[in-house]
Amino acid sequence: MTAQRPVTEHASFVAAHCRPQPVPQVPEISLYAAADAFALWEAVEREVGQADQPPPFWAFAWPGGQALARYVLDHPEQVAGRSVLDLGSGSGLTAIASAMAGASVVLASELDPFAVAAIALNAAANNISVAVTGDVLDGTAASAEVILAADIWYERRLAKRALGLLERARAHGAHVLVGDIGRTFLPRPLLRELASYDVPVTVELEGAAVKRVLILTLR
């Protein structure tokens, strides 16, 4: 069994390979971001010593997260004074936006230890406090009044588990906000559109310079 690496090592790696820069759609927020997705992915694999590492989702401001962060900042009443859970937080962008918009408590759910380090660095860079937890998808999120789900609909099993949590959370009164470009496993028939944004994105990751992102909630 491989020994767990100290959190400080992951943070040092993130800081060494990324630099803080404003988010295009949300310039109020700066994130530690990478210039080259594939070079960073290779660097992560070298650092860990394994070739099967997940992509460094934490090193980029993905379109759904950018749009959802913009929506939250433009509509602070959606989260102000409420407890917020951010699923698959990645860089922590939407979690940070929620804290800036006045959420009472913000909890980011993330598994990748590099992402956990990135969330901490990004929160500190924006003078924000964000707590981080692991996998919550089999629970009820009973303590969350708002659930955020941006850019998580790209894999069938993940999408099924996420939808289950969102439906259980809504059953106990939580408000659900989704940000997505319409990826393969987005449960579009179950969602109602609230807003849309044209978001600048990284061409090498998304195959286009701009993506239309929908902000949705459960019907």
N, C-alpha and C positions, 0 to 999 in steps of 0.2 A: 504494500500500500504506500502511495506517495504521501509524504508528510504535507500537511497544509501549510501554505506559504503565509508569512505575516502580512497583514493588511498594508503595512507601510511599504512592502516590496511592490505590491500591485499599484499603490499610489505613485511610487517613484517611477514605475514603468509608464504609467499614463502621463505623468508630467514630462517625462523624457521624450515621448513620442507624439505628443499633442501640444497645441498651444491655445490659450484662451482667445476666442474671437466671437464677435457678435453673431447672433442667429439672424439670418436674412429676414425672416418674417416677424421676428420678435427681437429687435435690436436692443431692447431693454435688458436682455439676458445674454450673458456670454458663457460659452461652453468650451471646455478643452476638446478640440476637434483635430482630426488628422487630415492631412492634405491628400494622402494616397491610401485608399481602402485596402488594396491588395498587398501593398508593401507592409502596412501595419499588421494585417492578418498573418503574413509570413513571420513578422517579428514576434507576434504573440506565440506562434508555434515554436519558434526557436527558444523563446524565453521559458516556455513550459516544458519543452522537450518532447512534445507530442504533436503529431500531424493531423489530429482530428478535432481541433479546437473550433468552437462556434465562431462565426464571423464577429468582428468587433462592432456590434450594433451600437455600443456605448460611445463610439468616437465620432458620430455623425448626428446631425439634427435631421431626422427623417421627416418626410412631408406631413404625415398624420400628426406627429408630435408638434411640429411647427404650427400647424393650423389650430390644433386644440389648445396650445399655449396661447396663441393669439386670441382665440375665442374666450378663454377664461379671463385673460387680462382685460378684454373689451367688455366682458359681462361678469364683473366680479361678484354680482349677486348670486351667481351659480354656486360659488364655493365659500363666500365670506362667512365666517363664524361657524363653518361646518368642518367635520372631520373628513379627510380625503384619502382614498387609496388609489395609487397609480400602478396599474398592472404592467408588467414587463417594462419597467421604467427606463431601461437603457442608460442614457446620459442623465436622466432626471429632469429633462426639460419641462414636461408638464407638471411634475411635482413642484418644481421651483416656481413656475408660473402660479400655481395654486397658492403657495405660501405668500407670494408677492401680492396676490389678490385678496389676501386676508383670511385664508383658511385657518381654522383653529388648531388643527393637527394635520400633518401630512406624512403619510407612510408610503414609501416606494417599495414595490415588490420586485425583486430581481435575484437571479441565481448566479450569474457570471461574476466571479470575484473581482475581475477587472472593472466591470460595470459598477459594482458596489463602491470601489475606490473612486471611480469617475464621478459618481453621484455626490460623494462626500466633497471632492475637490470642486465640483461645479457649484454645489450649494454654498461652500465657503467663498468662492469667487464672487457670488452674488449676495453675500451677507445674509444668507437664508439658512434655516435649520430644517433638514429633512431626515427623518428616521428611515431605516431600511430593514426590510424583512425578507424572508425567502419565499418559497412557493406557497401561495394561499389559495390556489384554484380549487382545491377540494373542500374548502371551508364555506362559510356563509357570509364572511365580511360583516358580521353583525355590528361591529363598532363603527363602520364607515357610513357616512351620510351621503357621500358622493363617490362614485367609482369612475375612474378614467381608464380608457382602453384605446391607446393609439398605436397603430402599426403592429398589431399582434395577430393579424388574420392571414398569415402566410403559410400555415401548416395545419393539416386537418385535425390532428389530435389536440394541439394547443387551442385551436379555435373552438372545438367542442367543449373542452374543459372551461375555457374562458366564458363562453356563452352560458354554461351551467351556473357558474358563479354569478354572473350578471343577473340572471333570472332569479336566483335565490336572493340576491341582495335587493333587487327591486321588490320582491315579495315582502321584505320587512321594511320597505319605505325608502330605500336608497335611490338617489338620482344617478342615472347612468349617462355618461358622455363618451362617445366614440369618435375618433378621428382617423380617417382612412381614405386611400385613393381608390378603393374598390378591389382589393386583393382577392385572390381566388376563394378564400374561405370566409369572407365577410358575410354574415347572415343578413343580407340586405332586405329580404322580405319582412324581417322582424323589426326593422329599424325605421325611424321617421327622421327626415332631414330637418335640421335646425338652421344650418348655414353652409356656405361653401367658400373656399379660398383658392386662388391660384398661387401656388407656392414654388419659389425657385429651389431646385434640387441639384444634386450632383449627377451629371450625365452618366458617368461610369457606373453608378449604382442604380439609376432609375431609367436610363435609356432616353432621357429627355431633359431639357433645361427647366421646364415648368410642369407641374402636375396639379390637376384639379383635385382638391381634397374636400370631402364632405364631413361635416360635423353632424352626428346622428345621436338619437336616443332610442331606447326600446319603446315600441308601440304600446 
